[in-house]
Amino acid sequence: MKKFYGLTLLELLITLTIVGILLAVAIPSFSTLIKDSKLITTINKVNSLAALARSEAIKRNNLITLCRSSNGSTCASSGNYIIIMSDSNNDGDFSDVDDEMLTVFELIESNSTIRIYFQSFSDSQIVFTSIGSPTEAGRIEVCDDRDTSYAKATFINMGGQLRAINSSSINNAEENIIQCS
């Protein structure tokens, strides 16, 4: 008698049904994981760029501005780019010959649901002085299309220290501080 090594139609249908059920359960969780990963990546990049701006201010001994940009070349109140510029003569005008664009980074892709908010900073920009401290304290919030419980934020104090937090790690004194607006 000859043995056959294969699947019957019934075994194949049962296997496909089990795989379908597992995928139906796993895909929503995977989508949340991807969104969380994008938020974490974005806030980590914001922290890196802020640390770069602070260290450049100390190294160059002049004002360094980190700001949002819609075109990648000038500061704006909104936009998907983050730019870091050196103000060589500390006049707040970046059109001087000695002023230098240090970096341009597209922080958010144009089709992304991630949004960035500069809270308590004038004109959506952070200016670091030659001693590494910002001219204003505030926070940068990174949010997506979900509620604020998923949001991330970086606080920048007057000493120039960065502290990244997310809504789930906020203590009672900072409860509901992330607004995403």
C-alpha positions, 0 to 999 in steps of 0.5 A, a space after each residue: 500500500 502506498 502512503 500519501 504525504 499531503 494535506 487534505 482539503 479539510 486540513 488546509 481549510 482549518 489551517 487557513 481559518 486559524 491563520 485568518 483568526 490570528 491575523 485578525 487579532 494581531 493586525 490592530 495590535 501591530 498598527 498600534 505598535 507602529 504608531 508608538 514606534 513613530 512617536 518614539 522615533 520622532 521625539 528621540 530625533 527632537 531630543 537629538 536636534 535640541 542637544 545638537 543646537 545646545 552644544 553648537 551654541 556652546 561650541 560657537 559661543 553665539 546664539 543658535 536657533 532651533 525652529 520649525 520650517 515649512 520650506 526648510 530654509 526659514 523659520 515658521 510657526 508650522 511645518 514639517 522641517 526642523 532647522 538649526 541656524 547660527 546667528 554669528 552676530 547675535 542680532 536675530 536676523 539670519 540674512 547676514 553673510 556670516 550666519 550659517 544654516 547648520 542642519 535641515 531635517 524633515 522631521 515629519 513626512 508630508 502624509 504622516 499623522 504626527 504633529 509637533 507643537 512648541 509650547 511656551 516658546 515664542 514663534 515656535 523656535 528655541 534660541 540657545 545662548 552661548 552658555 547653552 541655556 535657552 532664552 525661554 523654557 518650554 516643551 515640544 509635544 509630539 502627537 498623532 491622531 490618537 488621544 493625548 495619552 499616547 503623546 510624547 513631550 520634551 521639556 527644556 528648562 532654563 538650564 538647557 536640560 532636556 527631559 523626555 516624558 510620555 503621558 503615561 509617566 507623568 507624575 501628579 504635578 504634571 498631570 494633563 500638561 500635554 495638550 496636543 494643540 
